[in-house]
Amino acid sequence: MTTSTSKGRKPQKGRAAFGWVRELPSKRFQASYTGLDGKRYLAPHTFDTKTDARGWLAIQQASIHQGQWSATDAARTEAGQKAKGVTFGPYAERWIATRINRHGEPLRPRTRVENERLLRSSLAAFADQRVTSLTPAAVRDWYSDQMATGKKTQAARAYGLLNSILATAAQDGIIKVNPCMVRGAQNATTGRKVTPPTPTQLQTIFDSITPRYVAAVAIAAWASCRFGELTELRRKDILVTTLEGSVKSVTIGVSRAVTHTTGLGFIVGKTKSEAGVRVVTLPPHMNDVIVQHLRENVGPEPDSLLFPAADGISHLAQSTFVKHWYPARRAAGREDMPFHALRHYGATRFAQTGATLKEIQERLGHSTVEAAMRYQHTAGRDEELAARMSELAAPK
């Protein structure tokens, strides 16, 4: 017997007391219902029988009545069902395009380009695989193959990207658990240690490098500037204070950095982190070096770059600078030393003055004390410090 509604209309075919049940051409049953937000939600899978479908609807109805229903959870469940056939490549590309950093900003161009490069290289093996098919075993085998190439740092970066993408897939409800479970994989390094130059080696570099880059070495070593920060410095960022006709102090205002990204060229942007914005005072013995450089090599306009390219207006490329850096470090007997080692030198010397960890952190522009500690080196002072221990132990 067919019943009618209070308005005389017959209920829709397949309509349950709550929600809808529809038989599909495959003879399986699909269930759906209207949530509290007025939107219609599908079950995450189909059912063998109409009774099973209505049972699932009863659970959803009970969840609503008990105040446990969430539009977010329902949408995530439905999205996960729809995305079961999504392959890793397109999903990862979309992830990069829509990703924001912890400050709510889009990825920086260089980060985006690097992520895209990793997708094309290290992560290419997953491109055509369904996201739901990636298992912990598959990730472990892939990571093992990456480490076998000897490119440990790239393997760690690729694993970190994979981990982040699949963590989002889990949040989206596409997968239940992130399959990236290789302990310590993101922390893998080559094990190479950066050893800063000795004072004698640094002096040899000063004496050997092309004269117009002496100030660059001075700022990198004594103000601990990164290369991108150094090559974006302009006349307006240098404050020279005088007293009775003599230079009293020189301070470096670091507020920007430049990066070179393949296909995009030089891009001026923020420093590596918010903590990177800082003002650093140079030690007095470097004052004359900077003042002379400003006088002889920098244009009079406030926006004139301290270390421009050959045309005098473009940014200095690292590939150009190393043509002057390599011979200088070779003269110092340190062909192993990257330019970044000068930053380590400055951090170590500053620490040896008795500066606190917080002061070191601020001078280097690090967000955490732990990061600043990585830039400190003993500089061979063990014998000197041991002697001081004896002095403290001597009877008064």
Buried (B, 14 or more C-beta within 10 A) or exposed (E): EEEEEEEEEEEEEBEBEBBBBBBEEEEBBBBBBEBEEEEEBBBBEBBEEBEBBBEBBBEBBEBBEEEEBBEEEBBBBBEBBEBBEBBBBEBBBEBBEEBEEEEEEEBBBBBBBBBBBBBEEBBEBBBEEBBBEBEEEBBBEBBEEBBEEEBBEBBBBBBBBBBBBBEBBBEBBBBEEBBBEBEEBBEBEEEEEBBBBBEEBBEBBBEBBEEBBBBBBBBBBBBBBBBBBBBBBBBEBBEEEEEEEEBEBBBBBBBBBBBBBEEEEBBEBBBBBEBBBBBBBBBEEBBEBBBEBBEEBBBEEEEBBBBBBEEEEEBBEEEEBEEBBEEBBBBBEBEEBBBEBBBBBBBBBBBEEEBEEEBBBBBBBBEEEEBBBEBBBEBEEEEEEEEEEEEEEEEE
